[in-house]
Amino acid sequence: MLSYNPRADEAHLRAAYDYALAAHEGQFRRSGEPYIVHPVAVSALLAEQKLDDATLITALLHDTVEDTMATRDDIVRLFGAEIADLVDGVTKLTNFQLNSNETKQAENFRKLFVAMSKDMRVILVKLFDRLHNMRTIKSLPTEKQVKKARETMDIYAPLAGRMGMQWMRDELEDLSFQVLNPDARRSVLRRMARLRGVAEDEVEKIRYDIAHEMTGEGIPATVYGRAKRPYSIWRKMGQRDSDESFNRLSDIFGFRVITETRMDCYHALGAIHRRWRAVPGRFKDYISEPKVNGYRSLHTTVLGRDGKRVEVQIRTREMHEVAEKGVAAHWSYKDGEPMENPYSVDPAAWVGGLSEYFEAGTDVAEFFETVKLEMYADKVFCFTPKGEVIKLPKGATPLDFAFAIHTRIGLACVGARVDGSRVPLWTRLRNGQSVEIITAEGQSPQATWIDIAVTGKAKSAIRRALREAQRDRFIKLGRELVRGAFANIDKKATDKTLMTAARNLGLGSDHEELLSRLGSGEITARDVVTAVYPELAEAEGELVEMRRAVLGLDEGQSWERGSCCQPVPGERIVGITQPGTGVLVHAIDCPRLADYEDQMDRWVDLHWQPGRHSAAFGIVLEITMSNDAGVLGRVCTLIGEQKANISNVEFADRKPDFYRAMLEVEVSNVEHLHRVMTALEADTNVAEVRRHRESGEIS
């Protein structure tokens, strides 16, 4: 730290080390090393980035509150409120279970972004903490390695890339790749070794050729070639096992030209394009249109020696500093002063760009979809008729463009002109196009817009508008569902009863909101019944607990039903172990089992726990019925009379005389399912009933 910031408080840093050493006394890592090795390593990694002493001290202390007797008050007293807040933020991030089910994951992701918006250094410490853990992951049991590697690949690696630390993203992905697909990585390494043996001289020749062109043009520049990481190569190949594609030099080597000024970058680009033929469609100018994390560079691909493709990046030394450090450059020091880099960005700028999704009432699953789209997607830049630049994810459409301008514009959109020509709303926009949105009063979003839109903002706004438009239909459907559910217990669903249910479910006394949520599938009819008559559920006698419903599992082993076959009690079942996630239960005749015929070590002999099971096993029935008034209500009543609940409904196909609906019904066992299907088949208005087993969900 003193090498780049001699004015830093050395005593403070040493005190933090001494405190962490004492706090972790007697604790050891899985590798057998003293635990203090880990926080010291994380702090050293941050020091390599020349970060401020507060961040380094936080790294030394980041596990003390979580894993020792230390408290936040202790950290405040000894090191101050700023560092205590940072340590507390890292501790909270450590407690996030980012690999849990999607709804939980979405809520945790929301919390993660709240933490980032307060102080980005919390995320920097967490990222370097994860980097060191991944570098030493081999000491963990195999199932924990897989779990952490998947979490790293899905969450932390893209986050590092989004924050501008592409080198860290590459390393995290490659370390995860080594755990998740070691055979593929070894294959890539073997091929890299073979190609490196014959291409090493060629790489140096290309580097010399580029440097020679720079010298000839009078451009002060440093040129070097670099090998790409195995996972980057694997992804670039599209996971194809193709020697021909691998043998292209550009698949494993890239070249960088580091210049002094911005003008030098374009001068160097011109020199390279004059010397070698440019590959069409492979040029990107991130200097005039930088990425949101501050990344600036010119990217081009040319045909070099013997017609081989050569990828070249061109940027200044200051741009390179930001390209290497990303948002971390904001806290970097040089000669005791914060670095003044004109290309570094406000570290919270891109987090602030998501602030509109924190509005009250935003669904967490929609928020998660928005965040993933914002993090993982490349950008395209289009212009309004007035010349304003609109940044969108790659693959965005005029609809996304309209909602990016304003939600009101998006909702009223009826068409678009791109570069002066009228185009369909599903057209994929390209960089540099000028887009004009055509609106009309009285226009409302169509259901097909969900599939056309790409951005989270557009999808979220469309869904909200559709929900409002469909509210009346949902209320009618909800009334039919709840009538059948209450008839099942010999009760009537009066408005007063529904108001009581609404209050007990936290919806005030708005029974129409209750019916709307029921009709849209947000709550189930069973939820409504239980909210009014909880004693009826308790009076039915002791049920087999869901977690104990399957016999044959190891102690503590989790399970879930296969969505492909949706087995229910009474059917013969078998389990397939899923590394890191438990056992997936299939019906014995499920076609998917053929995929595991050569992996018999993963098969588990299972059977259902004897006894009475609750009606909580969802299955999907595909029902073809006449398109007459009251038929759907009759179907719902028939299902309710068989003491089964409907948790979701979707109309798959509608004709003038018949229509087909997918009903997700909750049953207790196979006999219960047969009773429901028999009752439906006996109705004259029902043409066909069959069990839909392709998917466990209604999409």
N, C-alpha and C positions, 0 to 999 in steps of 0.2 A: 504493500500500500504506500509506503514511504517513497518508493521509487517514482511514483507519479503524483503523489500528493504529500510532499514533505511537511505541509502545514497541518496535516491530520492529527487527531488526538491519539497518540500512540498509547498513552496510559489507559485511555478508555478501552481501546481494543484489547490490550493485555488483560485488563480487568474482566472483560467479557469472556476471554479464553479461560482465565482462572475460575470464574464462576461456573462456566459450562463444564469444565473438567471436574470440579467438585460435585456438581449436581448429577453428572452421569457416572460418578464413581461406582464401580461394581456392575455396570451395565455393559453388555457385549452384543455385537452384531451376530448375525447368523454365521458369518465367516469365522467367528472366534475372536475377531479384533475388538479392542476396547471401543465402546460406542462413540467416544469423543472423536475418533478418526473421521466419522461421517460429517458432523457439522464443520470440522476444520477443512475437510475437502471441499464442501460446498462454498465456504467462505473464500478459499483459495481460487476456485473457479470464477467467482464474482470479482476477485481482485485482478484476474487476468483480463477482465473487461474494464478495469480501471474505474470501478464504481466507488461511490462515496462511502465514508466510514460507517454511516448509519446502516447501510445495507449489509456491509460486512459483519458488523456486530449482530445484526438481526440473524444472519446466517449462523453465527456461532451459537446463538441462543434459541434457534427456531424450534427445537424439540424440548426445551426445558419445561415449559408450562404443560405440555402434553404428556411427557414421559417421566417427569421427576416431581419432587415435592415443591418445586418452585411455583410461585403464584404471580399473577399479573401485578399485584401490588408490590411484590419484591422487585420486579423489573422496573416499575415506575420509580421506586425509591433509589435504586442503584444506577439506572441508566437513562431515566427520563421518560416522559409520556410518549414522545415520538417513537422511540424504539419499542416501548411497550405496545403501542398500537400496531406496529408492524409485526411483532411477534404474535400478538393476538390474532391478527389477520391470517398469518401463515397457519396457526393452530386450527382456526376454523376451516380453512381450505383442506387441511389434512383430514378433518372429520367428514368431508363431503364424500359420499359413496357414489362416485361418478359413473360406475358401471352397473348401477341398479336398474330396475325397470324404468321404462322411458318417462313415465309421469314423474317419478321421483327424481330421475336424472334431469328432467327439464327444470324442476324447482331448484335443484342444486346448481344447475347452470345459471339460473337467474341470480342466485346468491353469489356465485363466482364473479359474475359481472358487476354486482354491487360492490364486492370487495375490490375489484380492479378499479372501479371508478373513484374509490377513496384514495388509494395510493398504489400505483402500478408496481412499486418495488416489492409488494407482497407477492405478486405473480412471478416476478423475476427470481425471488428466493425459491419459490415453489418449483419453478422450472429447472433451476440448477440443482435443487434437491432431487427432483425426479431424474435428471441426467446422471448424477452420481449413483443413485439407486439402480438405474438401468445398466451402468457400467459394471456394477458389482452384483448383478441379478443372479448369477450362477450359483450363489450360496443358498438361494431360496428353494423350497420344494417345487417340483415341476408344475403342480396345479396353480401355485401362487405366481410362478414365472409367467404362465400363460395369461392369468388374470391381469397382472400388471402390464404385460406387453400389449394386450388388447386395449386396455385403458389408455396407455401411452400412445398407441397408434391412432386411436379414435379421438382423443381429447388433447393431450399435451403437445404432440408433434404438430398438428395443424395450428394450435394456439401459438407455438413458437414461430411458425412461419408467418402467421398473421401479424405478429409483433415485429417482424422484420429480421428475426434471427434465423435465416435460412440454413446456416451451418448447423444450428442446433436441431432444426427440424430434420435435416438429412441424417444426423447421427442418431436421433431418437427413433426415427423410422427404421434405420438399419439395425439398431440394437433390438428393436421389437421384431423385425423380420427374422433375425437370428434365432429368436425363441419360437415364433409362430410358424415359420417355414424353413427350418434349417437345411433341408435337402435342397430346396431351390437356391438358397444363398450359397451353399457349397458349389452348386453347379455353375452359378454366375462367377464365383471366385476362380474356379478352374478355368473357365473360358477367358476371364480377364488375364490370368497368368499366361495363357497361351498367346493371346493377342498382344499383351504387353511385351512378350519376348520378341515378337516380330515387328512391333510398332514403336518401340522405345526410341530408336534412332529417328524414325519418321516424325515423331512428336517433336523432337529437338529441332529437326530440320524446319518443320512448320513454324515453330516458335522463332527460329532464326529468320525465316522469310518475313514474318510479320514485323519483327524488330527492325530488319533491314529496310522495309518500306517506311517505317516511322522515322528512321534516321535520314533516309533519302528525302523525306518531306520536311525535315527540320522540326519534327514533333518530339518533344521530350516525353518519353513514355517508358514504362516497365512492362514487359510482356512475359507471361508464363503460362504453361499448360498444366492442367490438373486432371487427375482421374476422378470420375464420379463414384459415388457410393453404390454398393451392390443393389440395395433396394431401389435406388433411383434408376439404375439400369434395368432392373426387373420390371418396374412400372412402365418405363419408356418402351420396353419391348411388348407391352400389353400382355405380359405373362405368356408369350408364345415361346415354344421351345424351338427356336429357329436359328440355326447357325448362320444363315445368310444375313438375317437382320442384325445379329450380334456382331458380325464381322465388320460392320461399318465403324469407322474410326470415331465418328461423332457420337456413337452410342455410349462410349466409355470415356472420352476425353473432351475437355472444353478448354478454351483459351481466353485469357483476360488481358486487356490492354488498359493500364492505369496511367492516365495523363495528368497534366497540371491544371488545365482550365476547361471550362465547358466548351469553348470554341475548339479546343484541341480534340475533344471527343468527336465532333462532327467532321473535323479535318481528317482525323484518323479513319473514320467510317468511309469518307470519300476515297482515301488512299487504298483501303482494303478492297472496296468495290471496283476501283479502277484496275487493281492488280488481279483480282479473281472475280469470277462470275457469281453474282448473288443468286441464291435459291428463292424463287418467287414465294411470297406468302410467309417467309420466315424472318421478317424484319419487324421489330417492336421498338418504339421510342418511348421509354419510361423516363426520359429527361424532361420532355415537354409535357408529358402527362404522367407524373409520378404515381406510384401506388400510395394507398392511404397511410402506410407505415413509413413513408418517406423514401422508399427505395427508388433510386434513379440509375438508369443505365441504358445503353443502346445494345440491343440484341440483334445479331444477324447470323445467317448461315451462308457460307460460300463454298464453291467447289474448288478445293485446293489441289495438291499434287495428285496426279493420276485420276482426277475427277472425284476424289473422296470428299465427302461433306465435312466441313470444319465449322464448329459453332464458336462464335466470338462474342464476348461481352466487353463493352468499352465504357469506362467511367473515370471521373477524377478521383484523386486521393480522398477528398472529403466525402464524395458520394460512396466510395468504397468503405469508408469508416462507418457510415450509416448502414450500408448493405451488410456489413459484418455484425454490427451491434444492434441494429434495429432501434426500438424505443429505448434500449439501455443506454444509447449514446447521450440521452438527455441528462444522465447522472454521471457521465464519465468525466474524469479529471485529467489535466495535463499541467505539469509544473506547478501544482498547488492551486490551480484555478479551474472552475468548470469549463469544459471544452466549448468553444464558440464555433459551432458547425452550422453554416447557413442552411443545410439540408435536413437537419434533424427536425422532428415534428413534435408537437405537443403529445406527450405519451398517452394522454387520456382522450385524444381527439376521436379515435375510432370507437372507443367505448361510448363517448357522448353521442355518436351517430346512431346508437341503438336506443337512446333514452326514450324515444317515442313509444317503444314497445313495453315500457314499464308502466304504462297507463293503467289505472285501476280497471280490473275486470278482464285484462288480457289473459287468455287461456294459456297455461304453462306449456302445454304441448305445442301450441302455435308459436309461442316464444322460442321454444327449443328448435323448431323447424326454421324460424327466422335466423337464429344465431348460427345454426349449421350452414344455412345458405350463405350468410354473410362471411363466414370464416373460410369455407372450402372453395368458393367459386372464384374464378378469374374474372376480370373486369373488362367491360367494353365502354367506350366513351362516345356518346352521341350528343347532338346539339339541338337546342330549341330553335325556332325560327328567328329568335333574337340573338342567337349565338351563345346562349348559356350552356355550359357543359353539364351533362347529366351522366353520372357514373352508375353502371348497372352490372349485374353478374353476366358472365358469358352465357349466351343462349336466351337472353331476355327478349321480350316482345314489346310491341307498341303499348300493350296494356300495362306492362311494368313501367314503361316510360311515363304513361299518363299518371299512374299512382305515385311515381317518384316526384312529379311536379306538385300534385296535391290530391288528396283523397277525393275531393269533390270532382276534380277533373276526371279521375279514373272511373268513378261511379256513373258519370254522364257520358262516357266515351261510346261513340257509335262507329268510329272508323279512324283511319290514320293515313297520312301521306308521308312517304319516306323518299327524300330527295326529289320531292315534287310529284311523285306517282302514288296513286291510291293502292294500298296493299292490304291483305287480310290481317286481322288482329293477331293471328298465330305466326306471323313472319318473324324470323330470328334476326335481330338487329346486329349490325357489324360496326366496327370502329369507324368513327368519322362521319357517319350518316346524319343527315338533318331530318328531324321527325316533327311532324305537325299533327296534333290530336284534334279530331273532329268530335264535337259534343252536341247533345240535343237535350232539351228539357223533357222530363218525363221518362228518360231512359233509366233502366235499372239493370243490374248485373244479371248475367245468365249463368246457369249452373255449369255450363261448359267452360266458363272463364277460369275455374279452378285449375283445369288441366292446361290451359293456355299460359297462365301466369307462371312466373319463375320466382320472383322475389317474395320474401316473407311478408313485406308490407302489403303488397297487392293481394296475396292469398288471404291474409288476415282480414283486410277490409272487405273483400268479396264474401268471405264466410259470414262476417257480421251482417252484411246487407242481406244475404240469402236467408240467414236465420230470422231476421226481422220480417222478411217477405213471407217466410214459411210459417210464421208463428201461428196463424189461424189454423193452418193444416195440422201443425203439431198438436195444437190444443184439441182438435177433434179426434185425432188418433189417440192422444193421451187419455181422453175421456173413455174411449172404447176399451183401452187396455186396463184402466183402473176399474171399470165396471166389471169386467171379467174377473179381475183379481179379487175384488170384494165379494162377488157372487160365489167365489170359491170357498169363502168362509161364512157364507150365509149372511152377509152384511150388505148394506147399500152405500154407494159412494155419493152421499149428499154433499152439497156445497159446504155445509157446516163441517162435515167430516173432513173434507179436503182442506178447508182452512186450518183445521187442527193439525193435519199432517204437514201443511206448509210451514206452520210455526215451529213444529218439532224438528223440521229439517232445515231450519235457519233461513226460510224464505219469507219471513214476516207472515202476513195473512193472505198473501196473493195466491189464491188457488189456481188462477189461470197460468201464472208462471210455473207452478208445480206441474200442471198438465202439459205445458209447452216443453218443459225439460223431460218429462216422461215420454212424450211423443217423439222427441229428438234423440232419445236413447241416453241422455245424460244421467238419468236415474232410472231405476227399475220399479215395476209395480209392486214387487215384494218390499222395496224400501218404503213405499207409501203405506202399505198395509202394516208393516212393523212399526212405523212411526205412530200409528193410531192405536193398534192392538198388540203391543209387545208381548202381552201375557199369552196370546194365542200361539206365538212361536215357541214360548217356553213350555206351554202345556202339552206339546206333542210328544214329550218323553225324550230320553237321552239319545242323541244322534252320534254316529261315528264322526269324530273330528276329522276335518278335511286333511290335516297334516298326517293323520294316521290311517287314511283311507286305503293306502297301498301297502301290502306286506311283501317282504323280500328285500327291502332296502337296508343298507348298512346304517349303523347308529349315526344320527345327525345328517344323513344324506337327503338332499332336497329332490323334489320331483315336480314335473308338470306334464299335462296331457299334450300329446301331439296334435297340432292344429290340422294336420292332414286327415286324420281318421276320427278324432274326437271320441275316444273310448269312454264308456260309462260303466258303472258297476253292473256285473252280470255277464259282461263280455270277457272272453279270454284275452289276456294282455301279456306283453313282454316289454322290458326296458332296454334302452340303449344309453350307455353312459356318455355324457357330454363333458369333456375336460373343462374343469373350472366352473361348471354351472349345475351339475347334478345329473339326474336321470330323466330322459324323455320317454314317456309311456305311450306305447302304440297298441292298437288292436292287433291280434295275432295274424289277421288277414290283410293288414295294411300293405299296399304295394310298395311303400317307401322302404320297408324292411329289406327289400332286395338290394338296396344300396349298401347294406352292411353285411352281406353274405360272406365276404372275405375278411371280416373283422369280428369273429366270434368272441374274442376276448372282451368285447364291449357289451355283449348281450347279458341281460340280467333276468332271471326267472321271477316273475311277479304274479301276484293275484290280489283281488280286492279283499279288504277286511270284511268278514261277515258282519251282518247287522243292518240297521236301518241308516241309510245315507240321506242327507238333506237334498232338496231339489236345487242343487247348485252346479250341476254339470251341464254347461251350455252346449247345445247342438243346433245345427242350422237345418231347418226344413224348407224345401223348395216346393211351394204350393201354387198350382195353377187353378184359378177360380173364375167364375163368371163375373163379368164387369157390370154388375147390377148394384143398385143402392142397397146398403145394409149388409152386403155379403161379408165384407171385411170384419164388421162388428160381430157377425155371427161366428166367423172363424175364431175371433179372439175369445168370444164367450165359450165356445166348445173347448178351447185349450184351457181356459180358466176352470171349467167344470171338471176337468181331469186333474185339477190341483197342480197345474204347471203354470209358470210365469213366462211372459214374453219380455225379453230384455232389449230387443231391437227389431226393427222392420225396415226392409228396403225393397222398393219396387224394381224388379229386374227388366220387365218387358210388359208393355201395355198395348193391347189391341182393342178395337171397338167392342168385341164380344167377350174376350177373355184377357186376363192379365196374370202375370207371374210375380209372386212376391217371395222374398227370402226372410223367414222369421227365425230369429234366434230364440230358442225355447230352453228353459232350464228344467231338467228332469232329475230324478233321484237314481234311476237304474234303467236297465234295458226293458224290463216289463212296463215301467212307467212310460217309456218312450213308445212302446208298442200300443199302449192304451190310447195315447194322444193321437197317433197316426191312424188307428182304427176309427176313432171317433170322427176324425176329419174326412176319411175316405167314405164314411157312410153318409155324409152330407151331399145332397143332390147338386148343390152349387159348386162343389169341389171336383174338378176333373182329374187331378193327379196330386199325390203327395209322395215325395221321396226325400230321403235323407241326403243332404248335400255334404259331401265329405272331401271336397277339394281344398277347402280352407276353413280354418277355425274362426274366422272373423267375417263380418260383413264389411266390405270395403266401401 
